[in-house]
């Protein structure tokens, strides 16, 4: 351990080395020089005789398990790239392996990792079989699923996916009469909104027209009343023509000619 620590210090001359020394001592203090945690890929621990590797982010994996993980990730990456159109495929962007724990980029030789034997616990593991306890748990979970589904706690993804679709038939007339359920079609919402706006404009136009007719009626009524007043005024002064004024002048003359 001392020789490894001295070599580590020489490698990090002029750089912080405290964290590297702590990790080095921790590796040597583990029991039988084996990691005490579990492999994040197979979920089994490390036994004497297992070949394991440590990534740059200080996570331990069985060499065989890490090779399987990287190979599966690379295969999935290529399949996704093949699904893209030709103009979207980026040949310059190569596959980069990542850590299964922290998702940091790692560099590893997959071929050398594949040469390691599988973990001992994986090889000694028995085949999976459904036990009575597991069957009882399945029944309980099935009853819980139905209870949640009846109360609306589970969303049917298949039903939600086709809710926005419009069903078409061979008959064009029947297809034209097909109407989507309320609240699920944008066209229905648009038509309803346009009808509401049209009704509001129609009511406003009717109200304005009624106000206009009412104003015209009031104007005509005022003209009629004014003409009626003039007509009454003419009737009031009817008969006071030339004869009336002549008699008035005669009275004035008689008054002036009468000696005082």
Residue, then its C-alpha position, 0 to 999 in steps of 0.5 A: x500500500x505504501x509503494x502504491x501511495x508513493x507512486x500515486x504521489x509521483x504521478x500527481x506532482x504539482x496537483x491535488x492528490x489527497x482525494x486520490x490517496x483516500x480512494x487508494x487507501x479505501x481500496x486496500x482496506x476493504x476485506x480481501x481487497x474486494x468491493x463491499x457494495x453490489x454490482x449495479x448491473x447484476x445486483x450480486x456482490x463480489x466474491x473471491x475469484x470474481x473479476x471486476x473493474x473500476x470506472x473513472x467515476x469510482x464505481x465497481x462492476x463485474x467485468x462481464x456485467x459491464x461488458x454486457x451493459x456497454x454492448x447492450x447500450x451500443x446496440x440500442x444506440x445503433x437501432x435508434x440511429x437506423x430509425x431516423x431519416x438519412x438526413x438526420x443521421x449523424x455519422x460523426x457522433x459516435x457512441x459513448x459508453x456511460x456509467x450505469x450508476x452516475x451516467x458519466x462518460x467512461x472508457x473501457x475495452x469491451x473485448x477485454x471485459x468480455x473475456x472475463x468469466x461471469x460472476x460466481x453468484x450469477x452462475x450458481x443462481x437457480x432458475x426463477x420459478x413462481x412460488x405460492x407466495x408470489x402467486x398470492x401477491x399477484x392476486x392481491x395486486x390484480x384486485x388492487x388494480x381493478x379497484x383503482x381502475x373502477x375509481x378512475x385512478x388508472x388512465x387507459x393510454x390506448x383509449x386516450x390515444x384514440x380519443x382525438x381521432x375521427x372515425x370515417x366510414x364508407x358512406x360520405x354522408x354518414x362520415x359528414x354527419x359524424x361529430x366528435x364528442x364535445x370537448x375533444x375536437x378543436x373544430x367543434x370548439x371553433x364552431x361553437x366559439x364562432x356561433x357565440x360571437x355571431x349571436x353576440x354581434x347579431x344581438x348588438x346589431x338588433x339593439x342598435x337598430x331598435x335604438x335607431x328606430x326609436x330615435x326616428x320615432x321620437x324625432x317624428x313625434x316632436x315634429x308632429x307636436x310642433x306642427x300641431x302647436x303651430x296649427x293650434x296657434x293658427x286656429x287661435x288667431x283665425x278671424x283676426x284679419x283685415x276687418x279686425x285691424x280696420x276696426x282697431x284703427x277706426x277706434x284709434x282715429x275716433x279717439x284722436x278726433x274727439x275734442x278734449 
